[in-house]
Amino acid sequence: MFTQLKLTTCAALLALACSQTQSAPPRAAQAAARAPMPAPIPGSPPTISGQKSPERGLVMISAEIRTACGLSNQDAYFDFDSAKLDGADKTILQKVAACFESGPLAGRAMRLIGHADPRGDSEYNMVLGGARADNVKQYLESLGLGGDRLATTSRGELDATGSNEETWTHDRRVDVVLSK
């Protein structure tokens, strides 16, 4: 009888606790509340509505590389939750590869830094950022750049600043920078 009373009391307390527990706001909402809005990327191609597609991310070529290679501010894209390259990505990366192979940056090395937006868990985002950077590396290697000149890393969601679909696009990217 006493054991049954203890079980009933425990069940009642558990039900009461669960009904009064408020879930914490999602991590993305917490980050959004304190994160500044990123500056728009100049020269980004618009979608039909004039905004970037919220399902896509960017390959961002550093200003130093764009200037040395004579590239415009045109960006290449990744699908969200993916590391797949499409035709537009390959076009800009072919120009980068040519610049590093026989252009002004011949013989130099680059770093490919993968990023993710804050909506997945940290481990998933770190892996996704790494996959994005690795896919860019594999494509550049297929164009003849030596793997020893291409270092990859992931920052996952560590540098994410977006707070909504439009600004999370800037968080989903691979930064292409010169190695020092």
C-alpha positions in Angstrom: 0.0 0.0 0.0 2.8 2.4 0.9 4.7 1.6 -2.3 1.6 2.2 -4.4 1.1 5.6 -2.6 4.8 6.5 -3.3 4.4 5.6 -7.0 1.1 7.6 -7.3 2.7 10.6 -5.6 5.8 10.4 -7.8 3.7 10.2 -10.9 1.6 13.1 -9.9 4.7 15.2 -9.1 6.3 14.3 -12.4 3.1 15.2 -14.3 2.9 18.5 -12.5 6.6 19.3 -13.2 6.2 18.5 -16.9 3.1 20.6 -17.3 4.8 23.6 -15.7 8.2 23.3 -17.5 8.7 25.9 -20.1 11.0 25.0 -22.9 14.0 27.3 -23.4 13.8 29.3 -26.6 15.6 27.6 -29.5 19.3 28.3 -29.6 18.8 30.1 -33.0 16.3 32.5 -31.4 18.7 33.2 -28.5 21.5 33.9 -30.9 19.2 36.0 -33.1 18.3 38.2 -30.1 21.9 39.2 -29.5 23.5 38.9 -33.0 23.9 41.9 -35.2 22.6 41.7 -38.8 25.4 40.9 -41.3 26.0 43.4 -44.0 24.6 42.5 -47.4 27.2 41.1 -49.8 27.8 43.4 -52.7 27.1 42.0 -56.2 25.1 39.0 -54.9 22.8 37.7 -57.6 19.1 38.3 -56.7 16.4 35.7 -57.0 13.0 36.5 -58.6 11.8 38.3 -55.5 15.0 40.3 -55.3 16.2 38.4 -52.3 18.7 35.5 -52.0 17.1 32.1 -51.8 16.8 31.1 -48.1 17.7 27.5 -48.9 21.2 28.4 -50.3 24.5 29.4 -48.9 27.6 31.1 -50.4 31.1 30.5 -51.5 32.8 33.8 -50.5 36.1 34.6 -52.2 38.1 37.0 -50.1 38.6 40.5 -51.4 42.4 39.9 -51.6 41.9 37.0 -54.0 39.2 38.8 -56.0 41.4 41.8 -56.5 44.5 39.7 -57.4 42.6 37.5 -59.8 40.4 40.2 -61.3 37.2 38.6 -60.2 33.9 40.4 -59.7 31.9 40.2 -56.5 29.7 37.4 -58.0 29.1 34.7 -55.5 28.6 31.0 -56.0 26.1 29.0 -53.9 25.6 25.8 -51.9 22.2 24.2 -51.2 21.2 24.4 -47.6 22.1 21.2 -45.6 24.3 20.1 -48.5 27.8 20.5 -49.8 26.9 19.9 -53.4 28.4 22.2 -56.1 26.3 23.3 -59.1 27.2 25.0 -62.4 27.5 28.6 -61.0 29.8 27.4 -58.2 32.1 25.6 -60.7 32.4 28.7 -62.9 33.8 31.0 -60.2 36.0 28.2 -58.8 37.4 27.5 -62.3 38.5 31.2 -62.4 40.0 30.9 -58.9 41.9 27.7 -59.9 43.3 29.3 -63.0 44.5 32.3 -61.0 46.3 30.0 -58.5 47.7 27.8 -61.2 49.0 30.2 -63.8 47.8 33.7 -62.8 48.9 36.3 -60.3 48.6 33.8 -57.3 50.5 31.0 -59.0 52.2 28.8 -56.4 50.2 30.3 -53.5 48.1 28.3 -51.1 44.5 28.9 -49.9 42.4 28.0 -46.9 38.8 26.8 -47.3 36.7 27.5 -44.2 33.3 25.9 -44.0 30.4 27.5 -42.0 26.8 26.6 -41.1 23.8 28.5 -39.7 23.0 28.0 -36.0 19.9 25.8 -36.4 21.4 22.3 -36.2 23.3 21.0 -33.2 26.9 22.0 -32.9 28.4 18.7 -33.9 26.2 18.5 -37.0 27.1 22.0 -38.0 30.8 21.4 -37.6 30.6 18.3 -39.9 28.4 20.2 -42.4 30.9 23.1 -42.6 33.7 20.6 -43.1 31.8 18.8 -45.8 31.3 22.1 -47.6 35.0 23.0 -47.4 36.1 19.5 -48.5 33.8 19.5 -51.5 35.3 22.8 -52.7 38.8 21.3 -52.1 37.9 18.2 -54.1 36.6 20.3 -57.0 39.7 22.5 -57.0 41.9 19.4 -57.0 40.0 18.1 -60.0 41.0 21.3 -61.8 44.7 20.6 -61.1 45.4 22.4 -57.9 47.6 20.3 -55.6 45.9 19.3 -52.4 49.0 20.4 -50.5 48.0 24.0 -51.4 44.4 23.6 -50.2 43.8 23.5 -46.4 40.3 22.9 -45.1 38.7 23.6 -41.8 35.2 24.1 -40.4 33.9 26.8 -38.1 30.4 25.2 -38.0 28.0 27.7 -36.5 30.7 29.5 -34.4 30.6 32.7 -36.6 26.9 32.6 -37.4 25.2 36.0 -37.1 21.9 35.5 -38.9 18.5 35.7 -37.3 16.1 34.7 -40.0 15.9 32.8 -43.3 17.4 35.6 -45.3 20.4 36.3 -43.0 21.1 32.6 -42.3 22.0 32.3 -46.0 25.2 34.4 -45.1 26.0 31.9 -42.4 26.0 28.9 -44.8 29.2 29.5 -46.7 32.7 28.5 -47.5 35.3 31.3 -47.2 38.1 31.1 -49.7 41.1 33.0 -48.3 44.9 33.2 -49.0 47.1 31.2 -46.7 49.7 33.3 -45.0 
